[in-house]
Amino acid sequence: MCSNGYGGSGLKRIRYGFMLLQLCSVIVAALLINQVLGSVTRSSLWNNIIREFRLLSLKGINLFSHMKKKVGNGVHTLFWEYNWLTDSPLMQIYPRLFALECNKHATVVEKLSDISLIFSFRRTPHGGAEEEKLVNLLDNVDSVILSNSNDGWVWSLESSGEFSVKSARVYIDDYFLPLVSSTTRWVKIVPIKINILA
């Protein structure tokens, strides 16, 4: 077994990373299920996490907006409901087109494998605003190339794209804690216990 340079095995760090990734997936799934099904009154750990996300969003912190779906094969990414192509879900950017859609829970691979994006619409978009939005959507989707890899999530607050509690905490602290322009003054003559009042 090889060492990671910190006195422990690299295998433990990999296992820990996978556990964090699974935890993030469960949190995201719980949030998405809650968005679709509405609030659940039963008390549980996941309902408490969802409640905290809601409380933070009421205070102006939307942690979910920093999670973006990374499309691989498109099997587990919902075309209209996830923010995979832009920073917002397509149903929010193109509400008129979403209203025309019959299969509102279609995956990316389902929509892109159709003859046309409007194949599952209940009617063809009319001229004007609907047609303009359709052309805009087609331009955006035209650059998408599906791969053989699985879909995943990307955390925008971390350069690696992986979720970290530290980055979420720093983001929340930067929002709530005031910026202090002056540095703390330490008086060396006064004992440490009293020094904090200086």
C-alpha positions in Angstrom: 0.0 0.0 0.0 1.4 3.4 -0.9 1.5 6.4 1.5 0.0 9.8 0.6 2.9 11.7 2.2 0.9 12.7 5.3 1.4 9.5 7.3 -1.7 7.7 6.2 -2.9 5.7 3.2 -4.1 7.3 0.1 -6.9 4.7 0.0 -8.5 6.1 3.1 -8.6 9.6 1.5 -10.2 8.2 -1.7 -12.8 6.3 0.3 -13.6 9.5 2.3 -13.9 11.5 -1.0 -16.4 8.9 -2.4 -18.4 9.1 0.9 -18.6 12.9 0.6 -19.6 12.6 -3.1 -22.4 10.2 -2.2 -23.5 12.5 0.6 -23.7 15.5 -1.8 -25.7 13.3 -4.3 -28.2 12.4 -1.6 -28.6 16.0 -0.5 -29.1 17.1 -4.1 -31.6 14.2 -4.7 -33.5 15.2 -1.5 -33.7 18.8 -2.6 -34.9 17.9 -6.0 -37.5 15.4 -4.7 -38.6 18.1 -2.3 -39.0 20.6 -5.2 -41.1 18.2 -7.1 -43.2 16.8 -4.3 -43.4 19.8 -2.1 -42.8 20.0 1.6 -42.9 16.9 3.7 -44.1 17.2 7.3 -42.3 14.1 8.7 -39.2 14.9 10.7 -35.9 13.4 9.5 -32.3 14.4 9.0 -32.8 15.1 5.3 -35.9 17.2 5.9 -33.9 19.2 8.4 -31.2 19.7 5.8 -33.8 20.8 3.2 -35.3 23.1 5.8 -31.9 24.7 6.4 -31.4 25.2 2.7 -34.8 27.0 2.6 -34.0 29.2 5.5 -30.7 30.2 3.9 -32.5 30.9 0.6 -35.0 33.2 2.5 -32.0 35.1 3.8 -30.5 35.5 0.3 -28.1 32.5 0.2 -29.0 30.0 -2.5 -26.4 27.2 -2.2 -28.3 25.1 -4.8 -27.6 27.7 -7.4 -23.9 26.9 -7.1 -24.5 23.3 -8.1 -24.6 22.6 -11.8 -25.2 19.4 -13.6 -22.3 18.2 -15.8 -23.7 16.3 -18.7 -21.9 13.1 -19.8 -24.3 10.7 -21.5 -27.4 12.7 -20.6 -29.2 9.7 -19.0 -29.5 11.2 -15.5 -29.9 14.9 -16.4 -33.4 16.4 -16.8 -33.5 18.6 -19.9 -35.9 21.3 -18.5 -35.5 21.0 -14.7 -31.7 21.0 -14.1 -29.3 23.8 -14.6 -27.0 21.9 -17.0 -26.7 24.2 -20.1 -26.9 27.6 -18.3 -26.8 28.9 -14.8 -30.6 28.4 -14.5 -32.9 25.5 -15.5 -34.2 25.8 -19.1 -37.8 25.8 -17.8 -37.1 29.2 -16.2 -35.3 30.7 -19.2 -37.8 29.4 -21.7 -41.1 29.3 -19.8 -43.3 29.5 -23.0 -41.5 26.6 -24.6 -41.7 24.6 -21.4 -45.5 25.2 -21.3 -45.6 23.6 -24.8 -43.7 20.5 -23.7 -45.7 17.3 -23.2 -42.8 15.4 -21.6 -41.7 17.9 -18.9 -39.4 15.4 -17.2 -37.5 14.4 -20.3 -33.8 13.7 -19.9 -31.1 15.3 -22.1 -30.5 12.1 -24.1 -34.2 11.7 -24.7 -34.6 15.3 -26.0 -31.5 15.2 -28.1 -32.3 11.8 -29.7 -35.7 13.1 -30.9 -36.1 14.1 -34.5 -36.4 17.6 -33.3 -36.6 19.4 -30.0 -40.2 20.3 -30.8 -41.2 16.7 -31.5 -42.6 16.4 -28.0 -44.4 19.8 -28.0 -48.2 19.7 -28.0 -48.1 22.2 -30.9 -45.5 24.0 -32.9 -44.3 27.3 -31.5 -46.0 30.3 -33.1 -44.1 33.2 -34.6 -42.8 36.1 -32.5 -41.6 35.4 -29.0 -42.0 31.6 -29.1 -40.2 31.2 -32.3 -37.4 33.6 -31.2 -36.9 31.6 -27.9 -36.9 28.3 -29.9 -34.1 29.6 -32.2 -32.2 30.7 -29.1 -32.6 27.3 -27.5 -31.6 25.5 -30.6 -28.4 27.6 -30.9 -27.5 26.8 -27.2 -28.3 23.0 -27.6 -26.5 22.7 -30.9 -23.1 22.8 -29.2 -23.9 19.9 -26.8 -22.0 16.7 -27.5 -22.9 13.7 -25.3 -20.1 11.3 -24.2 -19.9 7.8 -22.7 -19.2 9.1 -19.2 -21.9 9.4 -16.5 -23.6 12.6 -15.6 -22.4 14.3 -12.4 -22.6 17.5 -10.4 -20.1 20.4 -10.3 -19.8 22.7 -7.3 -19.0 26.2 -8.6 -17.5 27.5 -5.3 -14.5 25.2 -5.6 -12.0 25.3 -8.4 -11.9 21.5 -8.5 -15.7 21.4 -9.0 -16.1 19.1 -6.0 -18.2 20.0 -3.0 -16.5 21.0 0.2 -18.0 22.1 3.5 -15.3 24.7 3.8 -16.3 26.5 0.6 -19.9 26.5 1.6 -19.0 27.8 5.0 -16.8 30.6 3.6 -19.6 31.6 1.2 -22.1 31.8 4.1 -19.7 33.6 6.3 -18.8 36.2 3.6 -22.5 36.9 3.3 -23.4 37.2 7.0 -20.2 38.4 8.7 -19.4 42.1 8.3 -16.1 43.2 6.6 -13.8 44.8 9.1 -11.4 47.3 7.5 -9.1 47.7 10.6 -7.0 44.9 11.8 -7.0 43.7 15.4 -4.6 45.6 17.6 -2.6 43.6 20.1 -1.0 45.3 23.1 2.0 43.2 24.2 2.1 44.6 27.7 -1.4 43.5 28.6 -2.1 39.8 29.4 -3.8 37.8 26.7 -7.0 37.3 28.7 -7.5 41.1 28.8 -5.9 41.8 25.4 -9.1 40.9 23.5 -10.7 44.0 25.0 -8.0 46.4 23.7 
